[in-house]
Amino acid sequence: MTIQTFPGAMGEPVAFRAALLLYPARYRRERGDEMSAVFADSTARAGRLATAREAFDLGAYGLRVRTGLTSSSLAGRLLAVAAPLVAGAIAGQGLARAAHDALQPSRYSMFRVPHLLGDLPGYFWYVGQVVVPLLLAAAVLAGWWRLARVAAFAVATVGVLGLLWAVAIAYNGWDAFLQSCEATPQLFAGLLVALVPKDLLERPAWRDRVLVAAAAVGGWLVLVAEDFYSSWVLMDGVAAGALLLVPLAALLFTAREWLLPAAAGLAVLALTLSFSLFRLWQVVGGMWRLLPVAGAVLVVLSVAGRLLRRGADGAGGGRSLA
C-alpha cells in the first residue's frame, strides 16, 4: 500500500503529520519521534480506512492534550464526575417540559399532532429534547458508555437543531436569543458528556445512580424556577443572578479538587447559563452594560480560584468515577 507523504518528510504519512499538528509544540518536540514510530508500526499493514481511523484517533487525542481534557488532567476528571449529574439534569428537564405541556399543551407539544408542514421541524425538535436525554440517562445508569457517548452527541445535535429552529422562527435578534435559551442546555449537556475521557468511564455504582436520580429532580426544579422560559420572569434579576453565580462559584471547588460539588455546579450551569444571561441582559438594559458586569464577575472568580489553589494543601475530595 502506498501512503501519500509530504515531500522530504522522511516518509511520514500526510495523515500522521496533520494529526501531529493538533498537539502542542512542546509535546511534538518531546514525543514526536516516538509517536511516529508507533503510528508506522500500527499502520504498517493496515488499509486506508484503518490508517485514517488511527490518524483520527491520534488527532482527537491531540485536541484533548491541547485543551487539557485528558484522563490525567483536572478538567478531564471533573467531566467524568459530572457526567452522571449532567445526564440526569438534562433528562429531568425534558421530563419537566413533557409534564408541563401535558397539562398546558404548546404548539409543538409531543401530545399534539402537527397539522401544518411548517410545524414539523419544531415538533421533531421538541420530541427530541424530551426523548433523547432520557436515552442518555438510561445508558449512563446502565453503564453502557458507548451508547451514552452516541446519545450525548445526539443530545448535542438536538440542541443545534433547536438553535437553527429558533433562528428560523424568530422575529428579530431579541426573539432569537430568547428562543435559543431552550436549545442551548441540550447542546451544552451533550458536549459535556461526550467529551469525558474514555478511560475514566467505569461501570456506575449505586451512588452514581442516586446522583443521576437526584440530578433529574434538580433539572426539573431548575426549569420550574425559570418558569419554563416564560417572559414573566425576564426582569427577575435576583433569580437570574443566583442561577448563574451560584453554579459558577461552585466551580471554585476544583481549586481544592473537591470535584463533586464542582460537578454539580457544572451540571446546573449547563441548564441555566444562556437564559440567565438573557434575563440579566434585560435587567441591566443591553449587552454593552452587561459585558462590564460579566467581566468583573469573571475577574473576581479567577482571583478567588487562584487564592484557593495557592492555599490548597493537596487534599482532594472528588472522584473520577462517572
C-alpha positions as CSV (number, residue, x, y, z in Angstrom):
1,M,0.0,0.0,0.0
2,T,1.2,3.5,-0.8
3,I,0.6,6.3,1.6
4,Q,0.8,9.9,0.4
5,T,3.7,11.7,2.1
6,F,4.9,15.3,2.4
7,P,8.0,15.9,0.2
8,G,11.1,15.5,2.2
9,A,9.2,14.4,5.3
10,M,11.2,11.2,5.8
11,G,8.3,9.1,4.7
12,E,5.8,10.2,7.3
13,P,2.3,10.0,6.0
14,V,0.2,13.1,5.5
15,A,-2.5,11.8,7.9
16,F,0.0,11.4,10.7
17,R,1.6,14.8,10.2
18,A,-1.8,16.5,10.1
19,A,-2.8,14.8,13.3
20,L,0.5,15.7,14.9
21,L,-0.1,19.4,14.3
22,L,-3.0,19.3,16.7
23,Y,-0.6,18.6,19.6
24,P,1.1,21.5,21.5
25,A,4.6,22.3,20.1
26,R,6.4,21.1,23.2
27,Y,4.5,17.8,23.1
28,R,5.5,17.3,19.5
29,R,9.2,18.0,20.2
30,E,9.3,15.7,23.2
31,R,7.3,12.7,21.8
32,G,7.1,13.2,18.1
33,D,9.6,10.6,17.2
34,E,8.1,8.0,19.5
35,M,4.6,8.7,18.1
36,S,5.8,8.4,14.6
37,A,7.3,5.0,15.3
38,V,4.2,3.8,17.0
39,F,2.0,5.1,14.2
40,A,4.2,3.5,11.5
41,D,4.1,0.1,13.4
42,S,0.4,0.1,14.0
43,T,-0.5,1.0,10.3
44,A,2.2,-1.0,8.6
45,R,-0.2,-3.5,7.1
46,A,-3.4,-1.5,7.6
47,G,-5.7,-0.4,4.8
48,R,-6.7,3.2,4.1
49,L,-9.7,3.1,6.3
50,A,-7.8,1.7,9.3
51,T,-5.0,4.2,8.7
52,A,-7.4,7.1,8.6
53,R,-9.1,5.9,11.8
54,E,-5.8,5.7,13.5
55,A,-4.9,9.2,12.4
56,F,-8.3,10.5,13.5
57,D,-7.9,9.0,17.0
58,L,-4.4,10.4,17.2
59,G,-5.6,13.9,16.2
60,A,-8.6,13.7,18.6
61,Y,-6.2,12.9,21.5
62,G,-4.1,15.9,20.4
63,L,-7.1,18.1,20.8
64,R,-7.6,16.7,24.3
65,V,-4.0,17.4,25.2
66,R,-4.2,20.9,23.8
67,T,-7.4,21.7,25.7
68,G,-6.5,19.8,28.9
69,L,-9.3,17.3,28.7
70,T,-7.1,14.2,29.3
71,S,-7.8,11.5,31.9
72,S,-4.9,12.8,34.0
73,S,-6.0,16.4,33.9
74,L,-8.2,18.1,36.5
75,A,-10.7,19.1,33.8
76,G,-11.0,15.6,32.4
77,R,-11.6,14.2,35.9
78,L,-14.2,16.9,36.6
79,L,-16.1,15.9,33.4
80,A,-16.1,12.3,34.5
81,V,-17.6,13.1,37.8
82,A,-20.1,15.5,36.2
83,A,-21.3,13.1,33.5
84,P,-24.0,11.3,35.6
85,L,-25.2,14.7,37.0
86,V,-25.4,16.3,33.6
87,A,-27.2,13.3,32.1
88,G,-29.7,13.2,34.9
89,A,-30.2,17.0,34.9
90,I,-30.9,17.3,31.2
91,A,-33.3,14.2,31.4
92,G,-35.1,15.8,34.3
93,Q,-35.5,19.0,32.4
94,G,-37.0,17.1,29.4
95,L,-39.4,15.3,31.8
96,A,-40.5,18.6,33.3
97,R,-41.2,20.0,29.9
98,A,-43.3,17.0,28.9
99,A,-45.3,17.1,32.2
100,H,-45.8,20.9,31.8
101,D,-47.1,20.6,28.3
102,A,-49.2,17.6,29.1
103,L,-51.2,20.0,31.4
104,Q,-50.8,23.1,29.2
105,P,-50.1,21.9,25.6
106,S,-48.0,24.1,23.4
107,R,-48.0,24.4,19.7
108,Y,-45.1,21.9,19.4
109,S,-46.2,19.6,22.3
110,M,-45.4,15.9,21.8
111,F,-49.1,15.3,22.7
112,R,-50.3,17.2,19.7
113,V,-50.0,16.0,16.1
114,P,-48.8,18.9,13.9
115,H,-51.3,19.9,11.3
116,L,-49.0,22.1,9.2
117,L,-45.9,21.0,7.3
118,G,-44.1,24.0,8.7
119,D,-44.7,22.8,12.3
120,L,-42.8,19.5,11.7
121,P,-39.3,20.8,12.4
122,G,-40.4,22.3,15.7
123,Y,-42.3,19.2,16.6
124,F,-39.4,16.8,16.0
125,W,-37.0,19.1,17.9
126,Y,-39.5,19.2,20.8
127,V,-39.8,15.4,20.9
128,G,-36.0,15.1,20.6
129,Q,-35.3,17.3,23.6
130,V,-37.6,15.1,25.7
131,V,-36.8,11.6,24.4
132,V,-33.0,11.7,23.6
133,P,-31.9,12.9,27.0
134,L,-33.9,10.0,28.6
135,L,-31.9,7.6,26.4
136,L,-28.7,9.3,27.6
137,A,-29.7,9.0,31.2
138,A,-30.7,5.3,30.8
139,A,-27.4,4.5,29.2
140,V,-25.5,6.2,32.0
141,L,-27.5,4.4,34.6
142,A,-26.7,1.0,32.9
143,G,-23.1,1.8,32.4
144,W,-23.3,1.5,28.6
145,W,-20.8,4.2,27.9
146,R,-20.5,3.6,24.2
147,L,-24.3,4.1,23.8
148,A,-24.1,7.0,26.2
149,R,-21.5,8.7,24.1
150,V,-23.6,8.3,21.0
151,A,-26.6,9.6,22.9
152,A,-24.6,12.5,24.1
153,F,-23.7,13.5,20.6
154,A,-27.4,13.1,19.7
155,V,-28.4,15.4,22.5
156,A,-25.9,18.0,21.3
157,T,-27.3,17.6,17.8
158,V,-30.8,18.2,19.1
159,G,-29.5,21.4,20.7
160,V,-28.0,22.5,17.4
161,L,-31.3,21.8,15.6
162,G,-33.1,23.8,18.2
163,L,-30.8,26.7,17.7
164,L,-31.4,26.6,14.0
165,W,-35.1,26.4,14.5
166,A,-35.0,29.4,17.0
167,V,-33.3,31.5,14.4
168,A,-35.7,30.4,11.6
169,I,-38.9,31.3,13.5
170,A,-37.5,34.4,15.4
171,Y,-38.9,37.9,14.6
172,N,-35.6,39.6,15.4
173,G,-32.4,39.1,17.3
174,W,-34.0,39.6,20.7
175,D,-36.5,36.8,19.9
176,A,-33.8,34.5,18.5
177,F,-31.8,34.9,21.7
178,L,-34.9,34.1,23.8
179,Q,-35.9,31.1,21.7
180,S,-32.4,29.7,21.7
181,C,-32.3,29.5,25.5
182,E,-34.4,26.4,25.3
183,A,-32.0,24.7,23.0
184,T,-28.6,25.5,24.5
185,P,-29.0,23.2,27.5
186,Q,-29.1,20.2,25.2
187,L,-26.1,21.5,23.3
188,F,-24.0,22.1,26.5
189,A,-25.1,18.9,28.2
190,G,-24.4,16.7,25.2
191,L,-20.9,18.1,24.7
192,L,-20.0,17.8,28.4
193,V,-20.8,14.1,28.4
194,A,-19.4,13.4,25.0
195,L,-16.0,15.0,26.0
196,V,-15.4,12.8,29.0
197,P,-12.1,10.8,28.6
198,K,-12.9,7.2,27.7
199,D,-10.6,5.6,30.3
200,L,-12.4,7.4,33.1
201,L,-15.7,5.8,32.3
202,E,-16.4,3.0,34.6
203,R,-19.5,1.0,35.5
204,P,-21.6,3.1,37.8
205,A,-22.0,2.1,41.5
206,W,-25.3,2.7,43.4
207,R,-24.1,6.1,44.5
208,D,-23.7,7.2,40.9
209,R,-27.3,6.0,40.1
210,V,-28.5,8.0,43.1
211,L,-26.7,11.1,41.7
212,V,-28.4,10.6,38.3
213,A,-31.8,10.5,40.0
214,A,-31.1,13.5,42.2
215,A,-29.8,15.4,39.2
216,A,-33.0,14.6,37.4
217,V,-35.0,16.2,40.2
218,G,-32.7,19.1,40.2
219,G,-33.1,19.6,36.4
220,W,-36.8,19.6,36.9
221,L,-36.7,22.2,39.6
222,V,-34.3,24.4,37.6
223,L,-36.8,24.6,34.8
224,V,-39.6,25.3,37.2
225,A,-37.5,28.1,38.7
226,E,-37.1,29.5,35.2
227,D,-40.8,29.3,34.7
228,F,-40.3,27.2,31.6
229,Y,-38.6,30.2,29.9
230,S,-41.6,32.4,30.4
231,S,-41.4,36.1,29.7
232,W,-42.9,36.7,33.1
233,V,-39.6,36.2,34.8
234,L,-37.4,38.1,32.4
235,M,-36.9,41.1,34.8
236,D,-36.2,39.0,37.9
237,G,-32.5,39.8,38.1
238,V,-32.0,38.3,41.5
239,A,-33.1,34.8,40.5
240,A,-31.2,35.1,37.2
241,G,-28.0,36.1,39.1
242,A,-28.4,33.3,41.6
243,L,-28.9,30.7,38.9
244,L,-25.7,31.9,37.3
245,L,-23.4,32.9,40.1
246,V,-24.1,30.0,42.5
247,P,-23.0,27.3,40.0
248,L,-20.1,29.5,38.8
249,A,-19.0,29.8,42.5
250,A,-19.3,26.0,42.9
251,L,-16.7,25.6,40.2
252,L,-14.2,27.1,42.5
253,F,-14.2,23.8,44.4
254,T,-12.0,22.5,41.7
255,A,-9.2,24.6,43.2
256,R,-9.2,22.2,46.1
257,E,-10.0,19.2,43.9
258,W,-13.4,18.8,45.6
259,L,-14.9,17.6,42.3
260,L,-18.4,16.5,43.3
261,P,-19.7,20.0,44.3
262,A,-17.9,21.5,41.3
263,A,-19.5,18.9,39.1
264,A,-23.0,19.8,40.5
265,G,-22.3,23.4,39.6
266,L,-21.2,22.5,36.1
267,A,-24.4,20.5,35.6
268,V,-26.6,23.4,36.8
269,L,-24.6,25.9,34.7
270,A,-25.3,23.9,31.5
271,L,-29.0,24.4,32.1
272,T,-29.1,28.0,33.3
273,L,-26.2,29.8,31.5
274,S,-28.0,31.1,28.4
275,F,-31.4,32.0,30.0
276,S,-29.7,33.7,33.0
277,L,-27.5,35.8,30.7
278,F,-30.6,36.7,28.7
279,R,-32.5,37.8,31.8
280,L,-29.6,39.8,33.1
281,W,-29.3,41.4,29.7
282,Q,-32.9,42.6,30.1
283,V,-32.4,43.8,33.6
284,V,-29.3,45.9,33.0
285,G,-30.6,47.3,29.8
286,G,-28.4,46.0,27.0
287,M,-25.4,43.9,26.1
288,W,-22.9,46.7,26.4
289,R,-23.9,47.3,30.0
290,L,-23.9,43.6,30.7
291,L,-20.3,43.0,29.5
292,P,-18.5,45.0,32.2
293,V,-20.6,43.3,34.9
294,A,-19.7,39.8,33.4
295,G,-16.1,40.8,33.1
296,A,-15.9,41.9,36.8
297,V,-17.5,38.6,37.9
298,L,-15.1,36.6,35.9
299,V,-12.1,38.5,37.3
300,V,-13.4,38.0,40.9
301,L,-13.9,34.3,40.3
302,S,-10.5,33.9,38.7
303,V,-8.7,35.7,41.6
304,A,-10.7,33.6,44.1
305,G,-9.8,30.4,42.3
306,R,-6.1,31.3,42.3
307,L,-6.1,32.1,46.0
308,L,-7.9,28.9,46.8
309,R,-5.4,27.0,44.6
310,R,-2.5,28.7,46.3
311,G,-3.8,27.8,49.7
312,A,-4.6,24.2,48.8
313,D,-2.6,21.6,50.7
314,G,-3.1,18.8,48.1
315,A,-6.1,17.3,49.7
316,G,-8.7,16.0,47.2
317,G,-12.4,15.4,47.6
318,G,-13.5,14.4,44.2
319,R,-13.9,11.1,42.4
320,S,-13.0,10.1,38.9
321,L,-15.9,7.6,38.6
322,A,-18.6,8.8,36.3
